[in-house]
């Protein structure tokens, strides 16, 4: 390949990096506006204190911690799709690998920021390291989250190196600033056999290491709740319950993000109906596993007959948290399963609708984990109501708009589909035994016949 030329089959992947239409700037402007409103709200909170939120002495965690648990959950996406399917040599996952890995990194960033938003004095964050107790689950979560974030960034970066070098050498339509960035991030990659072997070995090692780290962050997050003597939290199955929910909502997020990039960047020949169907099957499995743990939890609470447990269940089914509970149950558990169980529902549109419903429902699932148990006292004063204020809602908007904004910017700097993995055999990137080698691009193009019209 001559410098400055791009193969026809890869132009659809590279075009978004070369050209920027007005629609992109409009979307970026809207997202930035939401982020700006959220920053104003956060400045208000910093200057006036947490009294501008709905949180009080007993309900000291609000939707900030709900957002934290939600973002931690969808970070499972990169581990499941990229690492597990890479190790099992599932070739169909290659066009969605980078999307999944980028979701993991960005969601972890905003999971961490949600904790910062929850702090009344963020300037004292260092006190956790200086004076924290190793027997506290909060310390475990800090170490686990930091390890997971560093590992995920490295896991995202390693497969990017050949593509960055490719863009460095194929400079047509790419700005000088990007060329400067690519030159430094490519680490002198030339594509030699020795470099390829080292990179493949490093990716394989990271694929093995990142899985237990990912499971640990979801388990430790669950233990923050599970080891606490609060109604609805003190449970021995909270760790696998959280992991199953993370798999479910993580896959739903991949589907949604992949559908957006597919439509916006014209990637129909790479992200085909086959990929969405496979993701839908995984999402259905995650749905059923999550339902199993949910039923197990509620069944033991009900048959135990402990008055506080029964009071919490009544609040879910018919009481003050019934709207949130049934929104979660119907949107996340019932409707996606119905849509995906029917063959006519397994179109790209149907799968995306199921993913949107699952994401909405699973946010409410985290809400009913966090808020009702804090609102429910062991004493006799009654319920302690919690209602988020405009400050909390605005900062929540900042988190979700910021998540979309960072992904959009990332996709303008780097290929959102791994050209290196898709090119595979054409450039000899990987050997026939490697998890990363695939046939020519035509192998993926054949899936195009399954695309939804």
N, C-alpha and C positions, 0 to 999 in steps of 0.2 A: 504494500500500500504506500503510495506516495504521500509525502507530507502535505497536509492541507486538503486531502480528499477523504470522503466518508462513504463507505459502502451504502448502496441504496437501501438494503434491508435494515440498516441502523439509523437512517436519517430520522425516522419517527421518534427514536429515543433521544437523539442529539438536538433536534429542532428546538425544543423548549429552551435549551441552553443558548441558542444562537439568536432567536427572535423573541420579542416580548410584545404582545398585543395590548391594546387598551383595556381589555377585560381583566387581564392580570393585574394591572395597576388599580382598577376599580376594586377588585377583590382585596388586594393588599391594603388599599385605603380604608375599606370598611372594617377589616380586621384590626388595623392599627387604631381606628377610632374607638372600637370597643376596648382595646387594650389601654388607650389613653384615659377613657372614663374609669376603668378599673384602677389605674395608677392614681388618679385623683381621689378615688375612694380610699385607696390604701394610705395616701398622704393624710387624708382626714382621720383615718384610724390611728396613724402614728402620732398625730398631734393631739388628738382628743382622747385617745385610749380605747380600750375594748368596750367601753360603755356605749359606743355608737353601734355595736353589734347586738344581736339578740342573745348572746351568751351571758350567763350569769354564774353564780357560785357553784350551783349543782350541774347545770347544763353548760359545762365549760368547753365542750367540743360541739361545734355546729357544722355547717356545711363545708367549712374548710377541711375538717378531718374526713367528711364524706367524700370530698374531692380527692383527698390524699389516697384513700382506700381505692377509689375508682381508678385513678391514674396508675397506681401500683398494679391494679388488676390487668389493665389493658397492656401493660408492659410485658405481659406473658406472651404476647403475640410473636415478638421476634424470636424468643427462645423456642417456642413450639414449632413455628413454621420453618425457621432457618436452621436451628441446631438439630432438633430431633429428626426432621425430615431430611436434613443433609446427611446425618449419620445413617439413616435407613435407606439412603440412596433413592429417595422419591424424586425422580426427575421433573415431575410436573410443577414442583414448587419454585423452579428457578426464576421465572419472571416476577414472582411476588416476594422473593427473598429480601431484596433491599427495602421494599416498602415495609415489610414486617420489622426489619432491623432498625429502620429509622423511627418507626412508631415507638419501639422500645426505648430508645435513647430520649426522644422528646417527651414521652409520657413520664419517664423517671425525673426529668428536669422539673416538670410541673408538679409532680408528686412532692418533690423536695420543697418547691416554692410554696405549696399549700401549707406545709408545716410552718414556714416562715410567716405566712399570713396569719396563722393561728396564734402566733406569739405576741403577747402584749409588749414585750421588750426584746425585739430581735437582736439588739446589741449584746444581749447576754447569752447568745447561742454557744459561745465558747465555753461557758460555764459547764455545759454538759460534758465536755471533754476534760475539763480541769477538775470538776467536783462530782462527776457522775459516778454512780455505783454500778459495778459490773453485774450485780444481781438484778438490775432493772431491765425489763424488756425494751424500754425506750433506747437504752444504749445498744442492745442487740440490733435493734432496727436501724440505728444510725450506722453501725458498722456494715450491716448487710446491704443497706441502700447504697452506701458509698462504694462498696465492692462491686455491686451489681452495675452501678452506673459506669464505673471505670472499665469493667469488663465488657459492657455492652458497647461503649464507645470504641474500644479496641476491636471488638468483633464486627462492628459496622465498618471500621476504617480498613481493616486488612483486605477484604475483597474489593474495596474501592481503589486500591493502589493501581492495578492494571488499567482500570478505566480512566483514572486520573492521568496516567502516563499516555494513554491513547488520545485523550483530549489535548494534552500538552503538545503532542506531535501532529494532531489534526486541527490546526488552528483556524480553519475557515469559519468566519462569522463569530468568533469568540473574542471577547474584548481583551485588551492588554492586562487589565487587572486580574481577570480570571486566569490568563496565561501565567502571570506572576504567581498566583495561588497554586495552580496546577504544578508548576515547576518545583515548588517547595514541598508540596504534599506527595508528589510521586516518588520521592526518596531515591531518585536516580534509577528508577525501574527501566530496564531495557528489554525484558522478556526473555532473558537467557534461561537455559534449562535449569541451572543451579538456582536462580531466583524463583523459578516456578515451583521447584521441589520444596524449597524453604517456605514459600508462601502457603502451599497446600498443606504442609505439615503444621504450620502455625494455625491455620484455619481449623484443621481437624482437632488440634489440641484445645483451641478455644471452644469448639463445638461441644467437646466433652466437659470442659470446666464450667461453662456458662449455665448448664442445666441445673446442677445442684445449687449454684449460687441463686438462680432464679427461683427455685423451689424454696430456698431459705428465706428470701425476702417476703414471699407470700405467707410462709409459715410463721415467721417472726411477727409480721403485721397481725396475723390472727392471734398469736399468743399475747400481744398487748391487750387484747380484749379477753381472751380465754382464761388468763391467769388472774383476772380481776373478779372479785366477788360481787358481781352485779347481775341482776336478773336479766336473762337473755344472753349473757356473755360467757358465763362460767361453764364452758363446754369442752369436752375432750376431743370433739371432732371438728373444732373450728379451723384447724390448720388444713386438713384435706377439703373442708367445705370452702375455704377461701381459694385454695388452688384450683378446684373445679370451677368455681365462679370466674376465676381469672382466665382460665382456658376458654370458657364460653364467651365472655365479653371481649377478650383479646381477639379471637377469631372474627367476631362481629365487627370489630373496629377495622381489621385488615380488609374485610369485604367492603366496608364503606369507603375507606381511603382509596383502595384499589379501583373502585368504580368511579370515584371522582377523577383520579388521574387518567383513567382509561378514556373518559369522556372529554376531559379538558385537553389532553395531550395527543389524542388520536392514536391510542395504543391498542386498538381493537384486535390487531393481528398477533399481539403478544399476550394480552390478558383476555383469554377466551372464555366461553361458557364452561369449558372443561375445568378451568381453574376455579371458577365461582362455584360450580357444583361440588368439587372436592372440598372446598372450604365449607360449603353448606352442610355436607355430611359430617365434617368434623364439629361444626357448630351444633348440629343435632345431637351428636354424642355428648358434647359438653353440657347441653341443655338437660339431657336425661340424667347424667351423673349428678348435676347440681340439684335437680328435683329430688333425687334419692337422698342426698344429705339434708336437704331442707325438710323433707317429710320425716326423716329420722330424728332431727332436732325437735320439731314440733310435736311429734308423737310421744317422745319421752317426757317432754314438758307437760303435755296434757295428761298422760296416764299417771305421772307422779303426783298430780293433784295438789302441788304446793301452791298456796293461795297467791303468792306474788307472781308465779309463773302463769297461773290461770288469768290473773288480771292483765298481764302483758299480752297474752294471746287474745283476750277479749278486745284489747285496744287495737290489735292488728285487724281482727276480723270484722268487728262491728263498732269499735270505739273511735277515738279521735285520730288514730293513725290508719283508719280503714282506707281512706282515699289513696294514701301513699302505698299501702300494702297491696291493694287490689290493682293499682296501676302497675306495680312491679310484677305481680303474678300474671296478669293478663298480657301486658306488653312484652315481658321478657320470656315467660315460660309457656303460655298457651298459644298465642297467635303465631310466633315464629315456628313452633312445632307443627301447627296446622298447615301453615303456608308451605313449609318445606317437605312435609309428609306427602303432599299431593303432587304427583308428577307435573301437572300443569303449573304449579307454583314455582318449580325449579327453573325458572328463566332468570336472566340477570336482573330484571326489574323485580321479580318476586323475591329473589335472594337478598337484594339490597333493601327492600322494604322490611324483610324479616330482620336484617342486621340493624336497621335504624330502630325498630321497635325493641330489639334486644338491648341496644345501648341505652335507650331511654329507661327501660325497665330496670336495668342493672344499676343505673345511678340511684334510682329509688330504693333498690335492694340495699345499697350501702347506707342510704339515709335511714332506713328502718332498723339497720344494725346499730348505728351510732346514736341517734337521737332518743328513741323511746326508752332505752335502758337507762340513760342519764336522767330522763324526765321522771322515771319511776322510782320513788323512794322506798326504802325499807321501813321508814317511820310512817306516821299516820297523817302527815301534813297534806297528803294528796299529791296530785300530779304537779309538776313544775313545767308549765308550757314554754315552748320555744318557737319563735318565729323569726326567720332571718330578716335583717334590715336591708335597705337599699345598698349599704356599704358592702355587706356580704354578697349580695346578688351581683353587684358590679364587679367585685373581685373574682367571683366565680366566672363571670363573663370574660374577664381578663385571662383566666386560666385556659378556658376552652378556645377563645379567639387566639391567644398566644400559641397554643398547641397547633392550630391550623396555620398560623402565620409562619412559625418556624419550619413546618413541613413544606410550605409553599416556597420559602426562600431556599431551603435545602434542595428542592427539586429544580431550582433555577441555577444552582451551582454544580450539581452533580447529577448524573443519569439516575433516574428513579428506578430503572430496570437495569440489572447487571448485564452489561454487554459482554463482559468477560465470560460469564457462565453460559450465556446463550450462544456466544461465538464458538465456545468449546473446541470441537474437533477441527473447525475451519482454520484456527490459528495454532492448533496444537497446545493449547493452554494446559490441558490436563491429560493424563494417560487414560487408557481405556478402563483401568481399574479404579480410577479416582472418583470420588463422589461428585466432583465438579465437572466432569466431562460429559458432554451431550452431543448429539448429532448436529448436523447443519441447522441453520435457522429454519430451513424448510420443514424440519420436524415439528417445530412450534407452529409454523404457518398452517400445517395441516389441521390444527385444531380450529382454524378459522371457520371451518364449515359448521362448527357447533355454535358460532356466535349468535347471540340474540339479535334480531333485527329491530 
